[in-house]
Amino acid sequence: MKTIRMLTLDDVKRIAAAAEAEAVAKQWAVSIAVCDAGGHALWLQRMDGAPLMSAAVAPEKARTCVLTGKPSKVFEDMVNTGRIAALSMPVVPLEGGEPIVVDGVVVGAVGVSGVTAGEDAQVARAGVAALGSA
């Protein structure tokens, strides 16, 4: 038997608060999603002024990360460099999703949507980094 690490609600709240703090500091209105290792939603918030679509896109960016173990930017880069077959994969090829890795195992992910791709990723990384300061 293996021991499986999993996110707690306290972890998720800390991740979401750090991501929100980064977005607020930059004056970016985004949606922030956190999912578990199965890609199931643990948290979703749409900040005031965030685009409506962002609430649908952010969870899918997070799910992409847990399905693949990679940042969602990997798939955006694939498409942008001509590997359009990636569009048929069950992932969202848009930057802004970051996996949460603990002891080499993906335990969840953060997905952010609402501003530019790089800015979304910056907010997601701030959320992931919050676990390191636990």
Disulfide bonds with the S-S distance in Angstrom:
none
